Amino acid sequence: MEVIKEFRWALLVMMVLLLHGSWHSYGCWETERIALLQLQAHFNYSPQFYYNYYWGYYNYYSDDVKCCNWERVRCSAATGHVTQLLFWGIRGWNPFEHWYLNASLFLPFQRLKMLDLGYNNIAGCIKNEGFEKLSTLENLEFLNLGDNKFNTNILSSLSHLSSLKYLYLYENAMKGRIDIQGEYYYPSLSLCVSHNTQTVPLSLLFCI
């Protein structure tokens, strides 16, 4: 009788997980694995080794179904959810290219804490698919958009990300003045905008 009760309980838990939209199998949530493959297509990334000044050599995608084992992906050991995506230089750098991001593709990663999109020729986002879409990612604390081609238009969409603690916008195409006490005020946020051509307080020119 006890065995039957335990079996029913396990079956109930499995049904809840399936209804939730994801089944955590092989160390990887299926919805997140599918989202990673969609990102692979969006970034037009072919698996190969890249060298990153910060992270060293790594290969993002592999044939391993355990997407938590993919080198550009970090997961929580407790839940198996993706918590970090290290996409620095995933497209490489081309001074003549202006590429546009679909930020909505990151929405399946509801436990995401760190997103590194530096050095990717990103000039902005696809219409109606900007960073404001990520306001539901309540765990996102670190966002690196450095070494891209953003202008100050990006700031209005980023102001929706209230959970951010670190925002890096160095080496972009920002011009003019950024009034951090006005329209683009980011409370409790470490903001770095060095090596642009805009006017900002001196404290924002030193990245930590």
N, C-alpha and C positions, 0 to 999 in steps of 0.2 A: 504493500500500500504506500509506504514511504517513497519507494522508487517511482511509482506512478506520479506522486505529487511533485517530486523533483523534476521529472520529465515534463510535466505540464508547465512548471515554472520556467524551465529552460526554453520551451516552445513559445511561451508568452513573451519572454525577453527577446527572442529572435524576431517575433512578429513586430514588436515595437520598433526594433532597429530597422527592419525592412520598411515599415510605414514611415519612419523618419526620413527615408530616402537614401540611406547608405547602409551598407553592410561591411563592417570592418573585417576583411579577410586578407590573409597573407600579409599582415602588417601594413595595410594601406586601405583607407576608406575609398570605396569605389567612385563616389561622386567627385572626390578630389583627384583621383587618378585620371578620370575622364577629363576633368578641368585642366590638368597638367598637359595632357595630350592636345587639348584645344589651344593651350598657350604655345605649345611647340609649333603648331601650324601657324598661329598668328605671328610669332616672331620669326617664322621661316628658318627655324633652327635645325641644322643637320648635326646629329651626334658626332662630336669630335672633341679632341682635347684643346682647351683654351688655357692661356696663362693669365691669371688675375693677380695684380700686384698685391692685393690684400689677402686673397684666399689661396693662392698657389695654383697648381694644376688640378683640374677636375673635369669630369664629363657629366653633363646634366642628365640626359636620358640614357636608358639601357633597356635591354630586353627583360630585365628583372621585373616581375609583376609587383614586387614590393616597392612601391614608389617612395617609401620612406628611406630606401637604400640609395636612391638617386642622389648624386653628389651635390647638386644645387638645391636640394630639398632637405629641410630639417623638420622632424616631427617630435611631438611630445611622446616621451616613453610611456606615459601613463594612459593616454587616450588614443594615440596613433594619428591624431589630427596634425596636419601641416601647420607649423608655427613660423617657419622662416623660408623665404624664397630669395635666393642669391643670384639674381639675373644680371649682375654687373658684366657688361661687355658681351652679352649673349648674341647680339647682332654684329658686334665688332664696330669699328669707327670708320666713317666715310665722310669727309668734310663737305661733299657735294650732295649728300642724301638728307632728306627731311622726311622722317617717318612718323606716323600717327598711331597712337596707342588706343586700344579698346579696354578701358579700365574695368568695365563690367565683368571681364573674364576672371577677375580675381574675387568675385563675390562668393563663390563656393567655399572659399577658405575663411570660414567664420572665426577660426581660432588663430588667424595669422597675427603675429606680433612684429615681424621684421620683413620689409620688402625693399630689396636693393635693385634699382633699375638704372643705375649709373652707366654712362659710357655706351649709349645705345642709339644715338642720332635722333632721339625723340624730340619732335618740334611741338607737339601738342597731342590732343586726344581727338578721336573720331567724334563727330557731332552727336551730342546727347549721350555720350559714353565717357564722360570725364571723371575726374577723381571724386566729384561730389557723390557719385554712385557708391563709393566705399565708406560712406558715413555709417553704414550698418556694421562695419568691421570694428566692433567696440574694443577689441584687444590690440589693434594696430598701434604700435608705439614708435616705431622707427621706419622712416621712409627716406631713401636716398634717391634723389633725382639729379644728382650732380653729373657734370660732363655730358650734358645734353644740349638741346637748342630751344629750351623754353623761354618765353618772354613773360612779362609781368601779368599777362592775361591768365596765367595758370593759378595765380594767387587766390582768386575768388572761389575757385572750385576746391582748393586745398583748405580753405577756411572752414569747410564743413567737417573736417576730420578732427573732431574734438578730443579724441583719445591720444593723438600724437604727442610724443615727448621730444623726439628728435627729427628735424626736417633739414635735409641737406639739398641746397640749390646752387652750389658753387659751380663755376665754369659753365654758365648758360648764356643766353642772349638777352638778359634783362637790362633795360635802359630806363632812365628817369629816376624818380624818387619813390622809395618804399616807406610809407608812414606806418610803422608798426603799432602806433598808438591810435590809428584811425581805422580805416576800412579793413586793413589786413592785420588786425591785432590778434596775436596768438598767445593767450595766457598760459603760463607754466610750460613753455615750449622752448627748447634749444634750437635756434634757427641759424643756419649758416648760409650766407649768400656771397661768399668771397669770390674774387676774380670775375665779376660782372662789371658792367659800366654804369650801374645805377648808384644813386646817393642813398646811403643807409648809415645808421649809427655805427660808430667804430667797433662796438662790441660784436656786431654781426659779421665782421671780416675775419674773425679768428675762429676756426672750426675746431671743436673738441671731439 
